[in-house]
């Protein structure tokens, strides 16, 4: 059995004032695994991804990434973990409008003193952008980018710190079939080369064969 990269036990989470309840008795994802996280809208897929990344904290239960107990970390410790160990591709991109595309890609290095922004990192950012077909868009602000270009900037930003865990929330949702395949190829290549774990939320059934296994969340979330 693969050594766990992410392990969740007895997790419960509610949004204040909502009847929604996410209940995960146990979830174990091994180092180097690629997981498709599926299920109907509203079942808690994005919520679970945010909990795994330390964006939300559980009402009860444990979340461990490697030997790190995410559920006991302070806000600053969770931010540090996301900056150094996790690449998160947000469904809504979360680009900063006042930064150019290259600066958005480099954002983890611009806001975290623990990361060293050197020539090698800048070169990696340009190579990532070129491999996704946006090498000529690095000097543009998000307002001048298409939805697909914004998505690819967000993907580059998630991969720039060479994370050990990549969490992707519908990263191909705004792309046509050809560009979706390109993006998946790129994510898979970087995840494989880094020996990283991939958890990807998707509604696209055609992508499921690319993953080691599928986790369907319907049985884990109770509205």
N, C-alpha and C positions, 0 to 999 in steps of 0.2 A: 504494500500500500504506500502511496506517495505521502511524504511528510506534509502535514497540513500547512498551507500558506494562510488560509482563513478558516477560523473555527468559531462557530456560534452555538451557544447553548442557552436554552430556556429564555429566549429573548421575547420581550413584550414591548410594544411601543404604541402610544396613542398621540394624536394631535390634540392639543387643548381645545375643548369645546366640540369635539367631533366624536361620532360613534365608531369611527374606524379603529380597528385593532389589528396590528400585525403581530402574529404569534409564530415564532420559529423555535420549535423544541430543540432541533439540532441540525446544523448545516456544516459540512466539512468539505473544503475544496483544497486539493493538493497543490504543492509547488509545481509550477510548470503546466498545470491543467488549463484548458480553455473551455469555458462554460457559457452556454447560451441560457440566459435567464428569461423565461417566457411566462405568459399568462395574460388574462384579459386586462383591459384598461381598468385602473382603480384597485387592482389586487395588492399593490404595495411593492412593485418591482423597483421603482425609483427610490422609494423610502428605504428599502433594504440596502440599495447601493449607497445611499447617503449615510446610513448607519455603519456600513462596513468601512467607509472612508472617514468616519469620525466627524462628519458634517452635522449629523444628529447624534444624540446619545440615548440609549435605551432606558425605558422606565425600570426594567429589571433584566437580568441575564448578563451573559458575558460575550464579548467579542475579542478575539485574539488574532493578530496578524503575526505569524511566526511566534516569537516568545513575548511579543508586546501585548499587554492588556489594554486595548483601546478604551474599554468602558471605564477604566480608572484614571485615564489621562486628563490633564487640565486642558483648557481651550488652546493654550499656547503649545502644549505638547502635541495635540492633535494636528494643529497647523504645521508644526515642524515635520510630523510624520508624513502628511500629505505632500509637503514640499520635497521631501527627500526620498520617499519610498513608494508613493502612489501617483499614478497618472490618471486623472479623471477627465473624461470627455463628457461635457454637459450637453443635455438635449437642446438647451437654448443657447449654446455656445459660450455665453458669459464673457464675451470680449469687451475690453474697455474702449469706448468710443474715441477717447482722446489719445490713444496710442496707435501707432502704425502697426501693420501686420507683423513685422519682425519683432517689434517691442512686445506685442501680445504673446508671441511664441516664447520670448525670453522672460516673460513676466515672473515665473518662479524664481529666477535668478536676480531679478530687479527688486523683489520685495523680501527676500530671505537672505540674511547675512551669512547663514551657514553654507550657502551655495556660492561657489566662486565663478563669476562670469569672466571667462578668459577667452582667448582666441579660438581654442578648440570648441568651446560651447557655441560661439557665434558661427563657426564653420558648420557645426552639426545642425544648427537651426536652418542655415541656408540649404544644406543638403536635404534635410527633411522636406523643406518647402519645395525644392526642385523635384524631388521624387513624387510629390503629390500634385505637380503641375501648377504650383503657384509661386514659382521662383521669381517670376517677373511682377509679382503683386506685393512684395514685401514692404514697399515704401508707401502703400496705400492705407488710408484709414478704413475702419469697418464700414462706414457709410458708402464707400466706393467699391465695396466687394459684393458679389452675389451671395445668395444663401449657401450655395455649395462651396464657394471660396471661404466663407466664414467658417463653415464646418471643418474644412481642411486646415485652416489656421488653428482651430481648437484642438484638432487631432495632433498637429505638430507640437503644440504647447504641452499636451499630455505626455508626449513621448520624449521631450527635450531633456528631462532629468534622468532618463534611462531607468524608469521605475521597475521595481520587482513585482508590482501589482498594478495592472491596468484595468480600470472600471469604465466601461463605455455605455452611455445611455443613448440608444438608438443612433449610433454614429453615421449610419447610412440613410437615415430617414429623409434627408433633403437632397439625396443624390439620385441620378438616373442609374439604370442598371450597369452601364459600363463604368461609371465613376464609383459606384458602390463596390464593384468587384476590385477596382484599383485600390480603394481605401482599405478593403478587407485584406487584400494581398499585403499592403504595407503594414497594417497593424500586426498581422500574423508573422511577417518577417521579423519585425522589431521585437515582438514578444518572444518568438522562438530564439533569436540570436542572443537575447538577454537572459534566457531561461526564466522569463517572467510568467506570472499567472494572468489569465485574461478572463474577466467576467463581463459579458456583454448582454445588455437588454436589447431584445429585438422582437418585432412582430413579423419579420420576413422569414417565412418558413423555408425559402430556398437557401438560406444561409446555414441552416441547422447542421447539414452534413459536414460543415467545416470544423465543427467543435468536437471535443472529446466526449462531451455529454451535455444533455439538456436538463435544466432544473425548471419545472413548471410550478409557478408560485401559487396557483389557485388554491391548493390545499393548505397553504401556509398562512393565508390572510383571511380574516373574517370581518366583513363589514358590520 
